[in-house]
């Protein structure tokens, strides 16, 4: 499935800033990547590097500061900060130019006319930049609303086509026709409430904190269906039991509360809550970090099984590279809000380029006492490793499919290492 070239999720220059007094905390800063349909994309890095914030921004739990998020070719998230900054920068630059022109002394009437003409031209250019960025801001705000309306309309049209033949074949059978009309009406009601972003579901890191302690397992798993507008209790119970069986639990668990389960069972409930919505993509935010090692393997195997059985695409967020290597097709490494390296899983472990990636790989322990005695930890110090005072870095492709955050000098060095 990972060989499918269709891009399901595309993240472009994603920035997520949080206000911290008079300054901004840049939790995610200019991150770009895409995830192909059917693959598992691993996102790794140390605690606080912005992995979880990236996942939450994609699923719209946070309103992104700037950048774009596309799902199935539709823009589901857009930030406006970059457009506002562009307007502010253009105004500042125009103000400096106009101030410099007006500061000229001892000018004749011809020069005065030239200055007025130049000021007029600067203002026209400024107006064009302001109009362009305001239009982009307006589009960004409207897109998230439009995409949901268009998605609901497409579902309604599909239902209309599906039931047209059913109604035709049921003519003459009043009872069957009445049942079909009732079914069609209910499905239309659900379609009108559907949103494209619900095709992406999230499994949260802490299985107990993400489950409401006052709700039964049945209510927790079925909540998404209820929000969508499903009212048939028999149908809801049937789906809940089906999903419980799928994730390795039993129907008797449906009437219990979260505190009555172990950590691994609670995480299975979280997975069931996500899967019942029949998503195309799941964001798994460190789903095994709070679990025992033996339970971790069970949850990973469950996710792998669901991926194959349901054709899921997974964004797997973790800080344990050994787990990510086993589970992911491609891996992105984050440090301090930036994506510093991105490559296929095998390529990243075989040929790491960025010093931070090498540091992470050196921290992986192995159950081999001889190796552990000889293992050398690589400590990453960005001040020592990089000099970006003159030559600014950017995210660049060093070899096919292998991207590294580097400047010109580093890019040259990495390419020589590959040769």
C-alpha positions as CSV (number, residue, x, y, z in Angstrom):
1,X,0.0,0.0,0.0
2,X,2.9,2.4,0.7
3,X,3.7,2.3,-3.1
4,X,0.5,4.3,-3.8
5,X,1.6,7.7,-5.2
6,X,-1.7,9.5,-4.3
7,X,-1.0,12.2,-1.7
8,X,-3.7,12.1,1.0
9,X,-2.4,14.8,3.3
10,X,-0.2,17.7,2.4
11,X,1.2,20.2,4.9
12,X,2.7,23.4,3.5
13,X,4.8,25.8,5.6
14,X,2.8,25.0,8.8
15,X,3.5,27.5,11.6
16,X,1.8,27.3,15.0
17,X,2.8,30.1,17.3
18,X,1.4,30.8,20.8
19,X,1.4,34.2,22.5
20,X,3.8,34.3,25.4
21,X,3.6,37.8,26.9
22,X,4.9,40.2,24.2
23,X,6.7,37.4,22.3
24,X,5.6,34.4,20.3
25,X,6.5,30.8,21.2
26,X,7.2,29.1,17.9
27,X,5.9,25.6,18.7
28,X,5.9,24.6,15.0
29,X,7.9,26.8,12.6
30,X,7.6,26.4,8.8
31,X,7.1,22.6,8.6
32,X,6.2,20.9,5.3
33,X,5.6,17.3,4.4
34,X,3.1,15.1,2.7
35,X,1.6,11.6,3.4
36,X,0.6,9.2,0.7
37,X,-2.5,7.2,0.8
38,X,-2.0,3.9,2.7
39,X,1.4,4.7,4.2
40,X,2.5,5.2,7.8
41,X,4.5,8.4,8.3
42,X,6.5,8.6,11.5
43,X,7.1,11.9,13.2
44,X,9.9,11.7,15.8
45,X,11.8,14.0,18.1
46,X,12.4,14.8,21.7
47,X,9.7,16.0,24.1
48,X,8.6,19.6,23.4
49,X,9.9,19.6,19.8
50,X,6.4,20.3,18.3
51,X,5.3,16.8,17.2
52,X,2.0,16.7,19.1
53,X,1.3,20.4,18.2
54,X,1.7,19.5,14.5
55,X,-0.8,16.7,14.8
56,X,-3.3,18.8,16.7
57,X,-2.9,21.6,14.2
58,X,-3.6,19.3,11.3
59,X,-6.8,18.0,12.9
60,X,-7.9,21.6,13.6
61,X,-7.8,21.4,17.4
62,X,-5.7,24.5,17.0
63,X,-6.2,27.3,14.5
64,X,-3.0,27.4,12.7
65,X,-1.0,30.6,12.6
66,X,0.1,30.4,9.0
67,X,0.6,27.8,6.2
68,X,-1.9,25.4,4.6
69,X,-3.1,21.9,5.3
70,X,-4.6,20.0,2.4
71,X,-6.6,16.7,2.7
72,X,-7.7,14.8,-0.4
73,X,-6.7,17.9,-2.4
74,X,-9.0,20.2,-0.4
75,X,-7.6,22.9,1.9
76,X,-9.0,22.1,5.4
77,X,-6.8,24.5,7.3
78,X,-5.2,27.9,6.5
79,X,-3.4,30.5,8.6
80,X,-3.4,34.2,7.9
81,X,-0.4,35.4,9.9
82,X,2.0,35.2,6.9
83,X,-0.3,37.5,4.9
84,X,-0.6,40.0,7.7
85,X,3.2,40.0,8.1
86,X,3.6,40.5,4.4
87,X,1.3,43.6,4.5
88,X,3.1,44.9,7.6
89,X,6.6,44.5,6.0
90,X,5.4,46.1,2.8
91,X,4.0,49.1,4.7
92,X,7.2,49.5,6.7
93,X,9.4,49.3,3.6
94,X,7.2,51.8,1.7
95,X,7.2,54.2,4.7
96,X,11.1,54.1,4.8
97,X,11.3,54.8,1.1
98,X,8.8,57.7,1.2
99,X,10.5,59.1,4.3
100,X,13.9,59.0,2.6
101,X,12.5,60.8,-0.5
102,X,10.8,63.5,1.5
103,X,14.0,64.0,3.6
104,X,15.9,65.2,0.5
105,X,16.9,68.9,0.8
106,X,17.6,71.7,-1.7
107,X,15.6,70.1,-4.5
108,X,14.4,72.0,-7.5
109,X,10.9,72.0,-8.9
110,X,11.8,69.2,-11.4
111,X,13.1,66.9,-8.7
112,X,10.0,67.7,-6.5
113,X,7.8,66.5,-9.4
114,X,10.0,63.3,-9.7
115,X,9.7,62.7,-5.9
116,X,5.9,63.0,-6.1
117,X,5.8,60.6,-9.0
118,X,8.1,58.1,-7.1
119,X,5.9,58.3,-4.0
120,X,2.8,57.7,-6.1
121,X,4.4,54.6,-7.6
122,X,5.5,53.3,-4.2
123,X,1.9,53.8,-2.9
124,X,0.5,52.0,-5.9
125,X,2.9,49.0,-5.4
126,X,2.0,49.0,-1.7
127,X,-1.8,49.0,-2.6
128,X,-1.3,46.0,-4.9
129,X,0.5,44.0,-2.2
130,X,-2.1,44.9,0.4
131,X,-5.0,44.0,-1.9
132,X,-3.3,40.7,-2.9
133,X,-2.7,39.6,0.6
134,X,-6.1,40.7,1.8
135,X,-7.6,38.5,-0.9
136,X,-5.5,35.6,0.2
137,X,-6.6,36.1,3.8
138,X,-10.3,36.2,2.7
139,X,-9.8,33.0,0.7
140,X,-8.1,31.3,3.7
141,X,-11.0,32.1,6.0
142,X,-13.6,31.0,3.5
143,X,-12.0,27.8,2.4
144,X,-12.5,25.9,5.7
145,X,-16.3,26.7,5.5
146,X,-16.6,26.0,1.8
147,X,-14.8,22.7,2.0
148,X,-17.3,21.3,4.5
149,X,-20.3,22.6,2.5
150,X,-18.9,21.0,-0.7
151,X,-18.1,17.7,1.1
152,X,-21.7,17.5,2.4
153,X,-23.1,18.4,-1.0
154,X,-21.0,15.6,-2.6
155,X,-22.3,13.1,-0.1
156,X,-25.9,14.1,-0.8
157,X,-25.5,13.8,-4.5
158,X,-24.0,10.4,-4.1
159,X,-27.0,9.3,-2.0
160,X,-29.4,10.7,-4.5
161,X,-27.8,8.6,-7.3
162,X,-27.6,5.5,-5.0
163,X,-31.3,5.6,-4.0
164,X,-32.7,6.6,-7.4
165,X,-32.4,3.0,-8.7
166,X,-33.6,1.6,-5.3
167,X,-36.8,3.7,-5.5
168,X,-37.4,2.7,-9.1
169,X,-37.1,-1.0,-8.3
170,X,-39.4,-0.7,-5.2
171,X,-42.3,0.8,-7.1
172,X,-45.5,-1.1,-6.4
173,X,-44.2,-2.3,-3.0
174,X,-45.5,0.5,-0.7
175,X,-44.0,-1.0,2.5
176,X,-40.5,-1.4,1.0
177,X,-40.7,2.1,-0.6
178,X,-41.6,3.6,2.8
179,X,-38.7,1.9,4.4
180,X,-36.3,3.1,1.7
181,X,-37.6,6.7,2.0
182,X,-37.1,6.6,5.8
183,X,-33.6,5.2,5.3
184,X,-32.8,7.8,2.7
185,X,-34.0,10.6,4.9
186,X,-31.9,9.5,7.8
187,X,-28.7,9.1,5.7
188,X,-29.3,12.6,4.2
189,X,-29.6,14.0,7.7
190,X,-26.2,12.5,8.6
191,X,-24.6,13.6,5.3
192,X,-25.6,17.2,5.9
193,X,-23.8,17.2,9.3
194,X,-20.7,15.5,7.8
195,X,-17.4,17.4,7.7
196,X,-14.3,16.5,5.7
197,X,-12.0,16.9,8.7
198,X,-13.8,14.0,10.5
199,X,-12.2,11.7,7.9
200,X,-9.1,12.3,10.1
201,X,-9.3,10.9,13.6
202,X,-6.8,11.1,16.5
203,X,-5.6,8.7,19.1
204,X,-4.3,10.7,22.1
205,X,-1.2,10.1,24.1
206,X,-2.7,9.6,27.6
207,X,-5.5,7.0,27.5
208,X,-7.1,8.0,30.8
209,X,-7.0,11.7,30.3
210,X,-8.6,11.5,26.9
211,X,-11.6,9.4,28.1
212,X,-14.5,11.1,30.0
213,X,-14.6,9.3,33.4
214,X,-18.4,9.9,33.7
215,X,-19.2,8.2,30.4
216,X,-19.5,4.5,29.8
217,X,-17.4,2.8,27.1
218,X,-20.5,2.6,24.9
219,X,-21.2,6.3,25.1
220,X,-17.5,7.2,24.6
221,X,-17.2,5.1,21.4
222,X,-20.6,6.1,20.1
223,X,-20.2,9.8,20.7
224,X,-19.0,10.5,17.2
225,X,-21.9,8.7,15.6
226,X,-24.4,10.7,17.8
227,X,-22.7,14.0,16.8
228,X,-23.1,13.0,13.2
229,X,-26.8,12.6,13.7
230,X,-27.2,8.8,14.1
231,X,-30.3,8.2,16.3
232,X,-31.0,4.5,15.8
233,X,-29.9,2.9,19.1
234,X,-29.9,-0.6,17.7
235,X,-27.5,0.4,14.9
236,X,-25.3,2.3,17.4
237,X,-25.1,-0.7,19.7
238,X,-24.3,-3.0,16.8
239,X,-21.5,-0.8,15.6
240,X,-20.1,-0.4,19.1
241,X,-20.0,-4.2,19.6
242,X,-18.4,-4.7,16.2
243,X,-15.7,-2.2,16.9
244,X,-15.0,-3.5,20.4
245,X,-14.5,-7.0,18.9
246,X,-12.2,-5.4,16.2
247,X,-9.9,-3.9,18.8
248,X,-9.7,-7.0,21.0
249,X,-12.4,-6.2,23.6
250,X,-15.7,-7.9,24.3
251,X,-19.3,-6.6,24.3
252,X,-19.5,-6.8,28.1
253,X,-17.0,-4.0,28.3
254,X,-19.5,-1.5,26.8
255,X,-21.3,-0.8,30.1
256,X,-18.1,-0.2,32.1
257,X,-16.3,3.0,32.9
258,X,-12.7,3.9,31.9
259,X,-11.3,3.5,35.4
260,X,-12.2,-0.2,35.4
261,X,-9.7,-0.9,32.6
262,X,-5.9,-1.3,32.4
263,X,-3.8,1.2,30.4
264,X,-3.6,-1.1,27.3
265,X,-7.4,-1.6,27.4
266,X,-8.0,2.1,27.7
267,X,-5.8,2.7,24.7
268,X,-7.9,0.2,22.8
269,X,-11.0,2.1,23.7
270,X,-9.3,5.3,22.3
271,X,-8.5,3.4,19.1
272,X,-12.1,2.1,18.9
273,X,-13.5,5.7,19.3
274,X,-11.4,6.8,16.3
275,X,-12.1,3.7,14.1
276,X,-15.9,3.8,14.5
277,X,-15.9,7.0,12.4
278,X,-14.6,5.1,9.5
279,X,-11.7,7.5,8.9
280,X,-9.3,7.5,6.0
281,X,-6.5,8.7,8.2
282,X,-5.5,8.4,11.9
283,X,-3.1,10.6,13.8
284,X,-1.6,8.4,16.5
285,X,-0.1,10.7,19.1
286,X,2.4,8.6,21.0
287,X,-0.2,5.9,21.6
288,X,2.2,3.6,23.4
289,X,4.4,5.9,25.5
290,X,2.3,5.5,28.6
291,X,2.1,1.7,28.4
292,X,4.3,-1.2,29.5
293,X,6.6,-2.7,27.0
294,X,4.6,-5.9,26.5
295,X,1.4,-3.9,26.0
296,X,3.2,-1.6,23.6
297,X,3.7,-4.5,21.2
298,X,0.1,-5.4,21.4
299,X,-1.1,-1.9,20.5
300,X,1.4,-1.6,17.7
301,X,0.3,-4.9,16.2
302,X,-3.3,-3.8,16.6
303,X,-2.6,-0.6,14.6
304,X,-0.8,-2.6,12.0
305,X,-3.7,-5.0,11.7
306,X,-6.2,-2.2,11.4
307,X,-4.1,-0.4,8.8
308,X,-4.0,-3.5,6.6
309,X,-7.7,-4.5,7.2
310,X,-9.3,-1.0,6.8
311,X,-6.8,0.6,4.5
312,X,-5.8,3.3,6.9
313,X,-3.2,6.0,6.5
314,X,-1.4,6.8,9.7
315,X,0.6,9.7,11.1
316,X,2.5,8.0,13.9
317,X,4.0,10.5,16.4
318,X,6.6,9.1,18.8
319,X,10.0,9.7,20.4
320,X,11.1,6.1,20.3
321,X,13.0,5.6,17.0
322,X,13.2,1.8,17.4
323,X,9.4,1.6,17.4
324,X,9.0,4.0,14.5
325,X,11.5,2.0,12.4
326,X,9.4,-1.1,12.7
327,X,6.1,0.7,12.1
328,X,6.7,3.5,9.5
329,X,7.4,3.7,5.8
330,X,8.8,7.2,6.0
331,X,10.2,9.2,8.9
332,X,10.3,12.9,9.6
333,X,12.6,14.2,12.4
334,X,11.7,17.4,14.3
335,X,13.8,19.6,16.5
336,X,12.8,22.8,18.2
337,X,9.7,23.3,16.0
338,X,11.6,22.6,12.7
339,X,11.6,19.5,10.5
340,X,15.4,18.8,10.2
341,X,15.3,15.5,8.2
342,X,12.9,13.4,6.2
343,X,13.6,10.1,4.4
344,X,12.4,6.5,3.9
345,X,12.7,4.5,7.1
346,X,15.5,2.3,5.9
347,X,17.4,5.2,4.3
348,X,17.2,7.3,7.5
349,X,18.7,4.5,9.7
350,X,21.2,3.5,7.1
351,X,22.4,7.0,6.1
352,X,21.4,9.7,8.7
353,X,22.8,13.1,7.7
354,X,21.6,15.8,10.2
355,X,23.6,15.8,13.4
356,X,20.4,15.8,15.5
357,X,19.2,12.6,13.7
358,X,22.6,11.0,14.5
359,X,22.2,12.0,18.1
360,X,18.8,10.4,18.3
361,X,20.0,7.1,16.7
362,X,22.9,6.9,19.1
363,X,20.5,7.0,22.0
364,X,18.7,3.8,20.9
365,X,19.5,1.0,23.4
366,X,19.9,-2.6,22.3
367,X,19.6,-5.8,24.4
368,X,23.3,-6.6,23.9
369,X,25.6,-5.9,26.9
370,X,28.7,-6.0,24.8
371,X,27.3,-3.4,22.4
372,X,26.0,-1.3,25.2
373,X,29.5,-1.1,26.8
374,X,30.9,0.2,23.6
375,X,28.0,2.4,22.5
376,X,29.0,6.0,22.1
377,X,26.4,8.7,22.7
378,X,26.5,11.6,20.3
379,X,25.4,14.9,21.9
380,X,23.9,17.5,19.7
381,X,24.7,21.1,20.2
382,X,23.3,23.4,17.5
383,X,25.5,26.3,18.4
384,X,28.6,24.2,17.7
385,X,27.3,22.2,14.8
386,X,25.9,25.0,12.7
387,X,26.9,28.5,11.6
388,X,23.8,30.2,10.1
389,X,24.9,33.8,10.8
390,X,25.6,34.5,7.1
391,X,24.1,31.6,5.1
392,X,20.5,30.8,6.1
393,X,19.3,27.2,6.1
394,X,16.3,25.7,4.3
395,X,14.7,22.3,3.8
396,X,16.6,20.7,0.8
397,X,16.6,17.4,-1.1
398,X,20.0,15.9,-0.8
399,X,19.2,12.6,-2.6
400,X,16.0,11.4,-4.1
401,X,13.4,11.5,-1.3
402,X,15.9,12.4,1.4
403,X,15.5,16.0,2.7
404,X,17.7,17.8,5.2
405,X,17.4,21.2,6.9
406,X,20.8,22.8,5.9
407,X,22.5,25.8,4.3
408,X,24.7,25.8,1.1
409,X,27.9,24.7,2.8
410,X,26.2,21.8,4.6
411,X,24.3,20.7,1.5
412,X,27.6,20.5,-0.4
413,X,29.1,18.4,2.5
414,X,26.1,16.1,2.7
415,X,26.2,15.4,-1.1
416,X,29.9,14.6,-0.9
417,X,29.3,12.1,1.8
418,X,26.7,10.4,-0.3
419,X,29.1,10.1,-3.2
